[in-house]
């Protein structure tokens, strides 16, 4: 984030822990506190109190607060949003239920499709129609809109999503519908698709608008309550929200479009990993973020994470595309699986150990927390395997009970499979690591990448515990654990730029490349994006633009993202864009169709503040390793046995120091497990670098 401020605060709400980071000039204070799901703002304030007390900083001296939250995601998954109605064009009432008209699981006769956010009884239609070319085929029946509003009132509707045909390009009818509904229902939240998601493909546009309306009352209420608590604490600085696309936005804009916050926490982690890649001079990176509820894997190339315009929320079938709710928002491309510290382990009907996707979360949490949890989880397994110190977990805020862990491990896994001692825990760890390895392999293959060419960057409370073993499974030779890895996403928030992306659908066949029309649309988009970013940027004159076009062969249904030059386009640019599209197409699909015309679908433009270039890692001289602070029995999966492993305290290391595994490097928010046949060294930035001595 481009800023001259010296005191900055960040908070990341996860499913189990809320991470808070305070950066002062040259010093960082961090903490993990349990998330308070019924009132998430309380957990944030608890963490803020801790870092303020630790640092001695006065709340009034903080100059920027950056926040990311899973609240919108959880509301969609748990269906705890507003009572929602949907209004659309006559004849399209059931679009939300028809979806893509595909079966995502062809051979499951009992397949459950995603349940729409809006029941059919609250889906309304109105007589109106504008063609794709802007012709009014049927005028809007305004009296019908008022009649619909009267019925919505009797149904106690709390939010309304409006999605009319072709409104992405011609929004006049939607805008008038909103005016009428606002007159008739002044206290109801109203979202129109031409503002939330102005793109073609009505199902995704309608779904995104419904999701935004569904969570907006909840999210706006939460955000403004948090703002009030911060002001009461005398923390009256600008509050920015992390968006799923990797940029920051203002409080008011986040409250209006909360759907853009859905993947805000994982996006912060990807931003951190991208910065670490630049610092360490690494071109190909696998970002591995594992917390209490999920694990996230993202591919980063040349310091830039992959980005997408589509995402699925609340998948009913784990890892199965099409089983969730589609939303079209700017998002950092990653794969997310239910594999976190709180993920629940069990033995299925076929006698196999399964892990997740359900999680014990923070309430009641894993059995070892002693807060009422009564299921075997990954954290219980890690404790039984010696990966966690029961007296120093989460900086000593939670004392773990090894007895309670072993009891549920034996009951839920060991007794059912006749496993004794540590073997039930070892089975759970092996399954969760294999699940993550499979997800990483598929994610890389789908993008034409070779997984073992990558360097892994591991962060989050759980990732350093599993990164070494995951690297072995994937054939990855090097793992980097950055400083502050346990609260990595929150640190990433502080490195993110203030940014906003605008997308417009504009279909142009490249045989008739209309540069003038494209430049007009891009200029309008630039003005809209700048109006948002300039409110939050510390220096509105120090902004830059990134432009992308989504291209496909004519007749195809999917697109590839191709970068545009940061200038007005000319007719000569058509050939260069085609060459880049065909290069990408061949990388992913193995061929190019040379005699087929290409066409644009959507154009995106992002205005962003400039981030300070990260410091580069430099060579270090050899230094002595610190003295171990203790010994612990540690299960090493590569050796398949319990080892007597030394335990080191991470702050005791200096750049240039190195140790050999098996060993444990502990810190307040996580521990890094150094497997046998690995070395762990400290680079000039105080990052742990794990190297497999046997190679990849």
C-alpha positions as semicolon CSV with decimal commas, in nm:
position;residue;x (nm);y (nm);z (nm)
1;X;0,000;0,000;0,000
2;X;0,146;0,335;-0,102
3;X;0,144;0,547;0,212
4;X;0,369;0,765;0,424
5;X;0,202;0,655;0,744
6;X;0,416;0,483;1,006
7;X;0,152;0,320;1,229
8;X;-0,089;0,081;1,061
9;X;-0,333;-0,180;1,188
10;X;-0,484;-0,485;1,015
11;X;-0,737;-0,746;1,123
12;X;-0,839;-1,069;0,949
13;X;-1,144;-1,261;1,073
14;X;-1,117;-1,632;1,003
15;X;-1,349;-1,917;1,086
16;X;-1,149;-2,007;1,398
17;X;-0,909;-1,722;1,476
18;X;-0,909;-1,346;1,429
19;X;-0,558;-1,221;1,348
20;X;-0,451;-0,866;1,431
21;X;-0,126;-0,699;1,324
22;X;0,007;-0,358;1,428
23;X;0,296;-0,216;1,225
24;X;0,491;0,072;1,372
25;X;0,810;0,219;1,233
26;X;1,030;-0,086;1,199
27;X;0,844;-0,305;1,449
28;X;0,546;-0,541;1,427
29;X;0,309;-0,664;1,699
30;X;0,076;-0,955;1,630
31;X;-0,186;-1,163;1,805
32;X;-0,437;-1,440;1,740
33;X;-0,765;-1,442;1,933
34;X;-1,062;-1,674;1,896
35;X;-1,324;-1,549;1,652
36;X;-1,655;-1,448;1,810
37;X;-1,899;-1,562;1,538
38;X;-2,215;-1,412;1,688
39;X;-2,053;-1,066;1,715
40;X;-1,736;-1,068;1,501
41;X;-1,655;-0,708;1,588
42;X;-1,595;-0,814;1,950
43;X;-1,317;-1,051;1,845
44;X;-1,158;-0,775;1,637
45;X;-1,165;-0,533;1,929
46;X;-1,022;-0,801;2,162
47;X;-0,727;-0,840;1,927
48;X;-0,684;-0,466;1,890
49;X;-0,670;-0,430;2,270
50;X;-0,391;-0,690;2,284
51;X;-0,164;-0,531;2,022
52;X;-0,220;-0,182;2,161
53;X;-0,124;-0,302;2,508
54;X;0,180;-0,491;2,377
55;X;0,305;-0,201;2,168
56;X;0,221;0,087;2,401
57;X;0,077;0,271;2,099
58;X;-0,213;0,506;2,161
59;X;-0,519;0,426;1,949
60;X;-0,538;0,786;1,829
61;X;-0,191;0,751;1,670
62;X;-0,298;0,475;1,429
63;X;-0,331;0,620;1,081
64;X;-0,481;0,338;0,874
65;X;-0,684;0,027;0,963
66;X;-0,727;-0,249;0,701
67;X;-0,982;-0,522;0,758
68;X;-1,082;-0,849;0,592
69;X;-1,362;-1,078;0,701
70;X;-1,533;-1,407;0,622
71;X;-1,868;-1,276;0,746
72;X;-2,021;-1,245;0,398
73;X;-1,895;-1,591;0,301
74;X;-2,032;-1,748;0,617
75;X;-2,371;-1,579;0,576
76;X;-2,402;-1,727;0,226
77;X;-2,288;-2,073;0,335
78;X;-2,506;-2,082;0,645
79;X;-2,800;-1,898;0,482
80;X;-2,812;-1,633;0,754
81;X;-2,872;-1,326;0,539
82;X;-3,176;-1,104;0,481
83;X;-3,520;-1,220;0,367
84;X;-3,471;-1,167;-0,004
85;X;-3,700;-1,107;-0,302
86;X;-3,600;-1,108;-0,670
87;X;-3,763;-0,910;-0,952
88;X;-3,692;-0,992;-1,315
89;X;-3,834;-0,972;-1,667
90;X;-4,149;-1,167;-1,755
91;X;-4,060;-1,523;-1,853
92;X;-3,735;-1,546;-1,655
93;X;-3,865;-1,618;-1,307
94;X;-3,693;-1,956;-1,285
95;X;-3,349;-1,863;-1,417
96;X;-3,212;-1,891;-1,063
97;X;-3,326;-2,254;-1,043
98;X;-3,242;-2,355;-1,401
99;X;-2,884;-2,233;-1,362
100;X;-2,652;-2,364;-1,631
101;X;-2,886;-2,658;-1,707
102;X;-2,601;-2,898;-1,632
103;X;-2,551;-3,186;-1,395
104;X;-2,227;-3,134;-1,207
105;X;-2,236;-3,500;-1,092
106;X;-2,357;-3,709;-1,385
107;X;-2,386;-4,044;-1,211
108;X;-2,541;-3,943;-0,877
109;X;-2,916;-3,999;-0,912
110;X;-2,968;-3,841;-0,570
111;X;-2,768;-3,530;-0,656
112;X;-2,873;-3,217;-0,465
113;X;-2,857;-2,896;-0,664
114;X;-2,769;-2,567;-0,492
115;X;-3,081;-2,418;-0,334
116;X;-3,148;-2,064;-0,466
117;X;-3,120;-1,780;-0,217
118;X;-3,471;-1,673;-0,317
119;X;-3,764;-1,918;-0,290
120;X;-3,997;-1,925;-0,590
121;X;-4,274;-1,755;-0,389
122;X;-4,050;-1,447;-0,357
123;X;-3,942;-1,436;-0,722
124;X;-4,149;-1,179;-0,912
125;X;-4,168;-1,071;-1,276
126;X;-4,261;-0,748;-1,451
127;X;-4,358;-0,670;-1,809
128;X;-4,064;-0,498;-1,984
129;X;-3,800;-0,584;-2,243
130;X;-3,498;-0,414;-2,393
131;X;-3,305;-0,597;-2,665
132;X;-2,931;-0,657;-2,660
133;X;-2,898;-0,372;-2,912
134;X;-3,088;-0,128;-2,690
135;X;-3,427;-0,135;-2,862
136;X;-3,728;-0,108;-2,629
137;X;-3,937;-0,409;-2,724
138;X;-4,180;-0,364;-2,433
139;X;-4,211;-0,056;-2,213
140;X;-4,181;-0,097;-1,838
141;X;-4,517;-0,156;-1,665
142;X;-4,470;0,077;-1,369
143;X;-4,804;-0,005;-1,207
144;X;-4,705;-0,371;-1,204
145;X;-4,386;-0,279;-1,020
146;X;-4,593;-0,097;-0,756
147;X;-4,823;-0,398;-0,722
148;X;-4,522;-0,624;-0,673
149;X;-4,387;-0,386;-0,408
150;X;-4,718;-0,407;-0,220
151;X;-4,695;-0,787;-0,212
152;X;-4,332;-0,772;-0,101
153;X;-4,439;-0,551;0,187
154;X;-4,689;-0,809;0,311
155;X;-4,412;-1,072;0,293
156;X;-4,183;-0,861;0,520
157;X;-3,907;-0,860;0,259
158;X;-3,580;-0,709;0,387
159;X;-3,381;-0,691;0,062
160;X;-3,461;-0,692;-0,310
161;X;-3,243;-0,791;-0,605
162;X;-3,346;-0,657;-0,946
163;X;-3,216;-0,829;-1,260
164;X;-3,370;-0,746;-1,597
165;X;-3,272;-0,885;-1,936
166;X;-2,987;-0,700;-2,108
167;X;-2,964;-0,447;-1,824
168;X;-2,585;-0,498;-1,819
169;X;-2,573;-0,277;-2,131
170;X;-2,902;-0,088;-2,108
171;X;-2,988;-0,014;-1,742
172;X;-3,270;0,241;-1,782
173;X;-3,552;0,004;-1,682
174;X;-3,361;-0,130;-1,382
175;X;-3,290;0,220;-1,262
176;X;-3,656;0,316;-1,289
177;X;-3,763;-0,003;-1,108
178;X;-3,530;0,089;-0,822
179;X;-3,680;0,437;-0,801
180;X;-4,032;0,295;-0,774
181;X;-3,938;0,030;-0,520
182;X;-3,755;0,289;-0,309
183;X;-4,070;0,502;-0,304
184;X;-4,290;0,211;-0,200
185;X;-4,042;0,035;0,034
186;X;-3,809;0,305;0,171
187;X;-3,655;0,084;0,443
188;X;-3,568;-0,211;0,220
189;X;-3,224;-0,275;0,067
190;X;-3,239;-0,265;-0,315
191;X;-2,960;-0,387;-0,548
192;X;-2,972;-0,372;-0,929
193;X;-2,765;-0,601;-1,151
194;X;-2,644;-0,320;-1,380
195;X;-2,445;-0,181;-1,085
196;X;-2,348;-0,499;-0,901
197;X;-2,248;-0,707;-1,205
198;X;-2,282;-0,531;-1,543
199;X;-2,187;-0,835;-1,753
200;X;-2,355;-1,081;-1,988
201;X;-2,475;-1,425;-1,878
202;X;-2,797;-1,364;-1,691
203;X;-2,773;-1,652;-1,444
204;X;-2,438;-1,540;-1,304
205;X;-2,546;-1,174;-1,312
206;X;-2,868;-1,250;-1,127
207;X;-2,694;-1,482;-0,881
208;X;-2,430;-1,220;-0,798
209;X;-2,692;-0,949;-0,749
210;X;-2,899;-1,174;-0,523
211;X;-2,593;-1,264;-0,317
212;X;-2,502;-0,898;-0,276
213;X;-2,853;-0,803;-0,166
214;X;-2,873;-1,105;0,064
215;X;-2,566;-1,011;0,269
216;X;-2,580;-0,631;0,243
217;X;-2,801;-0,561;0,549
218;X;-2,585;-0,793;0,760
219;X;-2,252;-0,663;0,630
220;X;-2,338;-0,294;0,636
221;X;-2,466;-0,332;0,991
222;X;-2,149;-0,512;1,098
223;X;-1,913;-0,268;0,927
224;X;-2,078;0,040;1,073
225;X;-2,093;-0,121;1,421
226;X;-1,722;-0,191;1,395
227;X;-1,658;0,167;1,284
228;X;-1,852;0,295;1,588
229;X;-1,652;0,071;1,826
230;X;-1,327;0,192;1,673
231;X;-1,431;0,555;1,715
232;X;-1,533;0,487;2,075
233;X;-1,181;0,349;2,123
234;X;-1,050;0,681;1,983
235;X;-0,930;0,496;1,674
236;X;-1,066;0,746;1,426
237;X;-0,848;0,669;1,124
238;X;-0,956;0,569;0,770
239;X;-1,097;0,214;0,759
240;X;-1,028;0,016;0,443
241;X;-1,171;-0,324;0,347
242;X;-0,979;-0,594;0,165
243;X;-1,155;-0,714;-0,150
244;X;-1,142;-1,058;-0,308
245;X;-0,950;-0,921;-0,606
246;X;-0,654;-0,809;-0,394
247;X;-0,728;-0,437;-0,361
248;X;-0,856;-0,216;-0,082
249;X;-1,176;-0,015;-0,086
250;X;-1,351;0,232;0,142
251;X;-1,598;0,145;0,416
252;X;-1,896;0,298;0,235
253;X;-1,822;0,118;-0,090
254;X;-1,771;-0,214;0,090
255;X;-2,103;-0,171;0,269
256;X;-2,272;-0,111;-0,069
257;X;-2,107;-0,403;-0,253
258;X;-2,021;-0,656;0,020
259;X;-2,015;-0,944;-0,230
260;X;-1,669;-0,818;-0,327
261;X;-1,544;-0,908;0,021
262;X;-1,625;-1,280;-0,010
263;X;-1,262;-1,399;-0,042
264;X;-1,096;-1,104;0,130
265;X;-0,888;-1,304;0,380
266;X;-0,734;-1,546;0,130
267;X;-0,667;-1,253;-0,105
268;X;-0,452;-1,091;0,163
269;X;-0,249;-1,410;0,188
270;X;-0,193;-1,418;-0,187
271;X;-0,074;-1,056;-0,178
272;X;0,179;-1,149;0,092
273;X;0,302;-1,450;-0,106
274;X;0,341;-1,239;-0,421
275;X;0,551;-0,986;-0,230
276;X;0,767;-1,263;-0,081
277;X;0,821;-1,401;-0,432
278;X;0,945;-1,061;-0,549
279;X;1,165;-1,020;-0,242
280;X;1,328;-1,358;-0,297
281;X;1,351;-1,333;-0,676
282;X;1,129;-1,636;-0,743
283;X;0,934;-1,658;-1,071
284;X;0,706;-1,955;-1,000
285;X;0,540;-1,984;-0,658
286;X;0,282;-2,208;-0,498
287;X;0,115;-2,012;-0,218
288;X;-0,006;-2,239;0,065
289;X;-0,233;-2,078;0,325
290;X;-0,380;-2,303;0,595
291;X;-0,581;-2,171;0,886
292;X;-0,831;-2,313;1,128
293;X;-1,108;-2,389;0,879
294;X;-0,971;-2,414;0,524
295;X;-0,654;-2,444;0,318
296;X;-0,599;-2,221;0,015
297;X;-0,359;-2,285;-0,274
298;X;-0,272;-2,017;-0,531
299;X;-0,025;-2,007;-0,821
300;X;0,187;-1,692;-0,856
301;X;0,398;-1,610;-1,160
302;X;0,646;-1,322;-1,181
303;X;0,513;-1,172;-0,861
304;X;0,149;-1,171;-0,974
305;X;-0,123;-1,409;-0,850
306;X;-0,363;-1,544;-1,109
307;X;-0,691;-1,357;-1,121
308;X;-1,039;-1,447;-1,236
309;X;-1,383;-1,294;-1,287
310;X;-1,585;-1,583;-1,146
311;X;-1,611;-1,774;-0,824
312;X;-1,840;-2,026;-0,653
313;X;-1,963;-1,985;-0,298
314;X;-2,104;-2,257;-0,072
315;X;-2,033;-2,566;-0,282
316;X;-2,257;-2,854;-0,174
317;X;-2,006;-3,112;-0,299
318;X;-1,646;-3,056;-0,196
319;X;-1,416;-2,954;-0,482
320;X;-1,691;-3,013;-0,741
321;X;-1,735;-2,724;-0,981
322;X;-2,097;-2,637;-1,045
323;X;-2,226;-2,742;-0,704
324;X;-2,209;-2,391;-0,559
325;X;-2,352;-2,046;-0,609
326;X;-2,177;-1,859;-0,893
327;X;-2,076;-1,498;-0,841
328;X;-1,897;-1,279;-1,093
329;X;-1,658;-1,059;-0,901
330;X;-1,287;-0,980;-0,934
331;X;-1,114;-1,256;-0,739
332;X;-0,764;-1,395;-0,699
333;X;-0,772;-1,742;-0,853
334;X;-0,717;-2,014;-0,595
335;X;-0,844;-2,351;-0,484
336;X;-0,991;-2,375;-0,136
337;X;-1,061;-2,700;0,046
338;X;-1,204;-2,786;0,386
339;X;-0,868;-2,874;0,541
340;X;-0,786;-2,657;0,841
341;X;-0,689;-2,710;1,201
342;X;-1,053;-2,740;1,303
343;X;-1,151;-2,978;1,022
344;X;-1,329;-3,280;1,169
345;X;-1,195;-3,631;1,109
346;X;-1,403;-3,948;1,103
347;X;-1,413;-4,300;0,959
348;X;-1,667;-4,344;0,678
349;X;-1,883;-4,646;0,596
350;X;-1,605;-4,795;0,383
351;X;-1,356;-4,785;0,667
352;X;-1,160;-4,487;0,533
353;X;-1,038;-4,186;0,730
354;X;-1,197;-3,869;0,596
355;X;-1,122;-3,511;0,700
356;X;-1,359;-3,212;0,663
357;X;-1,505;-3,016;0,504
358;X;-1,698;-2,940;0,826
359;X;-1,500;-2,766;1,098
360;X;-1,522;-2,727;1,474
361;X;-1,441;-2,357;1,422
362;X;-1,385;-2,143;1,731
363;X;-1,706;-2,254;1,902
364;X;-1,670;-2,519;2,037
365;X;-1,333;-2,571;1,869
366;X;-1,114;-2,885;1,866
367;X;-1,141;-3,115;2,167
368;X;-0,795;-3,013;2,291
369;X;-0,913;-2,651;2,342
370;X;-1,126;-2,767;2,633
371;X;-1,414;-2,543;2,526
372;X;-1,670;-2,817;2,469
373;X;-1,550;-2,963;2,138
374;X;-1,604;-3,339;2,115
375;X;-1,476;-3,433;1,769
376;X;-1,133;-3,542;1,649
377;X;-0,980;-3,263;1,440
378;X;-0,656;-3,192;1,256
379;X;-0,536;-2,981;1,551
380;X;-0,594;-3,275;1,786
381;X;-0,389;-3,494;1,550
382;X;-0,107;-3,238;1,531
383;X;-0,093;-3,218;1,909
384;X;-0,074;-3,598;1,938
385;X;0,207;-3,606;1,677
386;X;0,419;-3,355;1,872
387;X;0,383;-3,069;1,626
388;X;0,225;-2,834;1,884
389;X;0,339;-2,719;2,227
390;X;0,032;-2,753;2,455
391;X;0,151;-2,467;2,679
392;X;0,237;-2,210;2,408
393;X;-0,043;-2,253;2,154
394;X;-0,160;-1,918;2,007
395;X;0,108;-1,740;2,207
396;X;0,003;-1,914;2,527
397;X;-0,356;-1,786;2,516
398;X;-0,495;-2,141;2,490
399;X;-0,363;-2,437;2,689
400;X;-0,415;-2,757;2,493
401;X;-0,519;-3,085;2,654
402;X;-0,331;-3,385;2,511
403;X;-0,556;-3,621;2,706
404;X;-0,874;-3,486;2,546
405;X;-0,716;-3,506;2,202
406;X;-0,608;-3,865;2,246
407;X;-0,952;-3,963;2,380
408;X;-1,141;-3,837;2,072
409;X;-0,873;-3,967;1,834
410;X;-0,907;-4,313;1,982
411;X;-1,288;-4,302;1,988
412;X;-1,346;-4,153;1,640
413;X;-1,061;-4,321;1,447
414;X;-0,836;-4,552;1,644
415;X;-1,095;-4,788;1,791
416;X;-1,280;-4,819;1,460
417;X;-0,965;-4,911;1,267
418;X;-0,778;-5,095;1,544
419;X;-0,504;-4,829;1,552
420;X;-0,303;-4,771;1,867
421;X;-0,087;-4,491;2,005
422;X;-0,012;-4,216;1,753
423;X;-0,127;-4,400;1,440
424;X;-0,481;-4,258;1,428
425;X;-0,333;-3,907;1,440
426;X;-0,077;-4,002;1,173
427;X;-0,359;-4,130;0,951
428;X;-0,550;-3,803;0,985
429;X;-0,241;-3,596;0,902
430;X;-0,161;-3,813;0,600
431;X;-0,515;-3,782;0,463
432;X;-0,535;-3,405;0,505
433;X;-0,192;-3,360;0,343
434;X;-0,285;-3,588;0,054
435;X;-0,609;-3,392;0,004
436;X;-0,409;-3,072;-0,022
437;X;-0,154;-3,230;-0,255
438;X;-0,430;-3,356;-0,487
439;X;-0,594;-3,011;-0,493
440;X;-0,260;-2,849;-0,579
441;X;-0,187;-3,100;-0,858
442;X;-0,528;-3,051;-1,021
443;X;-0,507;-2,672;-0,986
444;X;-0,169;-2,668;-1,160
445;X;-0,265;-2,914;-1,435
446;X;-0,578;-2,715;-1,521
447;X;-0,355;-2,413;-1,582
448;X;-0,083;-2,589;-1,778
449;X;0,174;-2,557;-1,496
450;X;0,437;-2,804;-1,376
451;X;0,393;-2,818;-0,999
452;X;0,745;-2,927;-0,898
453;X;0,903;-2,626;-1,068
454;X;0,746;-2,404;-0,806
455;X;0,872;-2,282;-0,471
456;X;0,619;-2,312;-0,191
457;X;0,545;-2,013;0,034
458;X;0,365;-2,131;0,349
459;X;0,174;-1,915;0,596
460;X;-0,129;-1,918;0,819
461;X;-0,141;-2,090;1,156
462;X;-0,151;-2,440;1,006
463;X;0,056;-2,429;0,686
464;X;0,408;-2,436;0,841
465;X;0,306;-2,752;1,030
466;X;0,231;-2,936;0,705
467;X;0,439;-2,756;0,440
468;X;0,744;-2,985;0,452
469;X;0,541;-3,303;0,408
470;X;0,325;-3,140;0,137
471;X;0,642;-3,037;-0,048
472;X;0,763;-3,398;-0,035
473;X;0,439;-3,521;-0,187
474;X;0,451;-3,260;-0,467
475;X;0,822;-3,296;-0,542
476;X;0,887;-2,933;-0,444
477;X;1,246;-2,871;-0,329
478;X;1,213;-2,536;-0,148
479;X;0,965;-2,399;0,106
480;X;0,972;-2,043;0,242
481;X;0,800;-1,953;0,569
482;X;0,791;-1,571;0,591
483;X;0,824;-1,374;0,911
484;X;0,486;-1,347;1,086
485;X;0,355;-1,645;0,888
486;X;0,089;-1,728;1,147
487;X;-0,092;-1,401;1,071
488;X;0,016;-1,386;0,706
489;X;-0,314;-1,272;0,555
490;X;-0,337;-0,974;0,791
491;X;0,020;-0,878;0,701
492;X;-0,079;-0,905;0,335
493;X;-0,359;-0,653;0,397
494;X;-0,098;-0,393;0,489
495;X;0,085;-0,454;0,161
496;X;-0,224;-0,431;-0,061
497;X;-0,290;-0,124;-0,276
498;X;-0,605;0,084;-0,273
499;X;-0,763;-0,042;-0,595
500;X;-1,093;-0,090;-0,775
501;X;-1,186;-0,289;-1,084
502;X;-1,463;-0,201;-1,328
503;X;-1,587;-0,452;-1,587
504;X;-1,802;-0,395;-1,895
505;X;-1,932;-0,636;-2,155
506;X;-1,846;-0,523;-2,508
507;X;-1,848;-0,788;-2,782
508;X;-1,624;-0,707;-3,078
509;X;-1,512;-0,948;-3,351
510;X;-1,149;-0,885;-3,432
511;X;-1,219;-0,887;-3,806
512;X;-1,401;-0,560;-3,734
513;X;-1,181;-0,424;-3,453
514;X;-1,342;-0,092;-3,347
515;X;-1,063;0,083;-3,155
516;X;-1,260;0,408;-3,122
517;X;-1,554;0,241;-2,948
518;X;-1,321;0,043;-2,720
519;X;-1,135;0,358;-2,615
520;X;-1,462;0,534;-2,533
521;X;-1,571;0,249;-2,305
522;X;-1,231;0,226;-2,136
523;X;-1,235;0,601;-2,069
524;X;-1,576;0,572;-1,899
525;X;-1,452;0,278;-1,693
526;X;-1,140;0,468;-1,590
527;X;-1,346;0,759;-1,465
528;X;-1,571;0,529;-1,260
529;X;-1,280;0,340;-1,102
530;X;-1,091;0,657;-1,019
531;X;-1,396;0,803;-0,846
532;X;-1,378;0,512;-0,598
533;X;-1,001;0,490;-0,554
534;X;-0,936;0,862;-0,516
535;X;-1,149;0,864;-0,200
536;X;-0,904;0,628;-0,030
537;X;-0,566;0,686;-0,196
538;X;-0,317;0,889;0,002
539;X;-0,196;1,049;-0,321
540;X;-0,465;1,054;-0,593
541;X;-0,204;1,169;-0,847
542;X;0,003;0,853;-0,793
543;X;-0,238;0,605;-0,951
544;X;-0,196;0,363;-1,239
545;X;-0,427;0,152;-1,452
546;X;-0,425;-0,216;-1,546
547;X;-0,641;-0,315;-1,842
548;X;-0,754;-0,666;-1,938
549;X;-0,969;-0,804;-2,218
550;X;-1,137;-1,145;-2,207
551;X;-1,107;-1,313;-2,548
552;X;-1,237;-1,635;-2,702
553;X;-1,268;-1,798;-3,040
554;X;-1,602;-1,707;-3,200
555;X;-1,867;-1,951;-3,084
556;X;-1,686;-2,068;-2,773
557;X;-1,832;-2,031;-2,423
558;X;-1,520;-1,955;-2,218
559;X;-1,259;-1,681;-2,233
560;X;-0,893;-1,617;-2,157
561;X;-0,765;-1,296;-1,999
562;X;-0,519;-1,097;-2,210
563;X;-0,347;-0,777;-2,087
564;X;-0,396;-0,450;-2,276
565;X;-0,141;-0,169;-2,317
566;X;-0,195;0,132;-2,090
567;X;-0,283;0,371;-2,372
568;X;-0,548;0,427;-2,635
569;X;-0,577;0,131;-2,869
570;X;-0,534;0,146;-3,246
571;X;-0,637;-0,090;-3,521
572;X;-0,283;-0,232;-3,525
573;X;-0,332;-0,372;-3,171
574;X;-0,573;-0,641;-3,293
575;X;-0,290;-0,856;-3,432
576;X;-0,081;-0,833;-3,115
577;X;-0,377;-0,923;-2,892
578;X;-0,454;-1,221;-3,112
579;X;-0,095;-1,347;-3,085
580;X;-0,103;-1,326;-2,706
581;X;-0,442;-1,499;-2,690
582;X;-0,318;-1,785;-2,910
583;X;-0,005;-1,822;-2,696
584;X;-0,217;-1,857;-2,381
585;X;-0,463;-2,087;-2,556
586;X;-0,185;-2,317;-2,670
587;X;-0,028;-2,321;-2,321
588;X;-0,355;-2,433;-2,162
589;X;-0,515;-2,646;-2,435
590;X;-0,216;-2,759;-2,638
591;X;-0,319;-2,610;-2,973
592;X;-0,429;-2,293;-3,150
593;X;-0,701;-2,260;-3,417
594;X;-0,532;-2,032;-3,667
595;X;-0,819;-1,989;-3,915
596;X;-1,079;-1,901;-3,650
597;X;-1,169;-1,540;-3,569
598;X;-1,155;-1,424;-3,207
599;X;-1,390;-1,191;-3,022
600;X;-1,393;-0,993;-2,702
601;X;-1,649;-1,059;-2,430
602;X;-1,566;-0,831;-2,138
603;X;-1,316;-0,554;-2,072
604;X;-1,184;-0,481;-1,724
605;X;-0,993;-0,182;-1,594
606;X;-0,833;-0,154;-1,250
607;X;-0,713;0,173;-1,101
608;X;-0,464;0,119;-0,820
609;X;-0,232;0,311;-0,592
610;X;0,136;0,226;-0,626
611;X;0,282;-0,013;-0,371
612;X;0,627;0,041;-0,229
613;X;0,865;-0,207;-0,399
614;X;0,959;-0,480;-0,150
615;X;1,314;-0,508;-0,018
616;X;1,522;-0,775;-0,189
617;X;1,679;-1,066;-0,005
618;X;2,061;-1,062;-0,018
619;X;2,328;-1,322;0,046
620;X;2,419;-1,388;0,409
621;X;2,727;-1,514;0,586
622;X;2,711;-1,836;0,780
623;X;2,603;-1,788;1,141
624;X;2,579;-2,018;1,440
625;X;2,248;-2,188;1,508
626;X;2,081;-2,097;1,838
627;X;2,059;-2,333;2,131
628;X;1,749;-2,550;2,134
629;X;1,497;-2,458;2,402
630;X;1,387;-2,819;2,450
631;X;1,322;-3,159;2,297
632;X;0,994;-3,317;2,185
633;X;0,875;-3,647;2,044
634;X;0,779;-3,567;1,683
635;X;0,626;-3,799;1,426
636;X;0,807;-3,769;1,093
637;X;0,583;-3,896;0,812
638;X;0,872;-3,940;0,569
639;X;1,051;-4,173;0,810
640;X;0,727;-4,323;0,941
641;X;0,842;-4,308;1,303
642;X;0,862;-4,097;1,617
643;X;1,184;-3,892;1,644
644;X;1,345;-3,704;1,930
645;X;1,337;-3,355;1,773
646;X;1,500;-3,039;1,910
647;X;1,274;-2,736;1,953
648;X;1,408;-2,392;1,857
649;X;1,257;-2,050;1,924
650;X;1,233;-1,860;1,596
651;X;1,329;-1,514;1,733
652;X;1,661;-1,667;1,850
653;X;1,774;-1,721;1,488
654;X;1,986;-1,468;1,301
655;X;2,030;-1,448;0,922
656;X;2,273;-1,713;0,800
657;X;2,195;-1,964;1,074
658;X;2,082;-2,312;0,970
659;X;1,974;-2,642;1,126
660;X;1,891;-2,989;0,997
661;X;1,571;-3,184;1,047
662;X;1,389;-3,339;1,208
663;X;1,333;-3,027;1,417
664;X;1,067;-2,777;1,525
665;X;1,098;-2,398;1,495
666;X;0,837;-2,247;1,726
667;X;0,692;-1,897;1,742
668;X;0,384;-1,739;1,900
669;X;0,136;-1,792;1,614
670;X;0,260;-2,116;1,454
671;X;0,544;-2,369;1,438
672;X;0,750;-2,476;1,138
673;X;0,815;-2,849;1,116
674;X;1,150;-2,930;0,957
675;X;1,125;-3,292;0,829
676;X;1,414;-3,535;0,818
677;X;1,632;-3,479;0,507
678;X;1,550;-3,106;0,511
679;X;1,765;-2,814;0,617
680;X;1,621;-2,490;0,751
681;X;1,817;-2,169;0,704
682;X;1,736;-1,804;0,775
683;X;1,774;-1,555;0,490
684;X;1,848;-1,184;0,515
685;X;1,477;-1,101;0,559
686;X;1,448;-1,344;0,853
687;X;1,243;-1,589;0,646
688;X;1,281;-1,962;0,708
689;X;1,396;-2,143;0,393
690;X;1,339;-2,520;0,401
691;X;1,546;-2,713;0,149
692;X;1,501;-3,080;0,066
693;X;1,853;-3,229;0,070
694;X;1,733;-3,516;-0,150
695;X;1,618;-3,271;-0,421
696;X;1,280;-3,252;-0,592
